[in-house]
């Protein structure tokens, strides 16, 4: 849990992706506590591991593998954490895929 660290706690969805991981990095640099939620369908666990190695202090960074399309998982994440803010970068936004599978979007 990131509660031990103190300070503002920000949920970063899609935080294993390029934009989300850079936003998480900036938040960590500015002393925020960060929870990344990502299903890794587009993101890279390597980005999360780098952040974890840069900020190993207990409570600074938490990673949760979850799909935001799973309402029960989202409810659990929100009920088990006390977020001050949410930065939402999670998306499935490839034009080719949306054309091939329109009902998925």
PyMOL commands that set and color helices and strands:
alter all, ss='L'
color gray80, all
select helices_A, chain A and resi 3-5+18-29+45-54+71-80+95-100+102-104
alter helices_A, ss='H'
color red, helices_A
select strands_A, chain A and resi 9-13+33-38+61-65+85-88
alter strands_A, ss='S'
color yellow, strands_A
deselect
rebuild
show_as cartoon
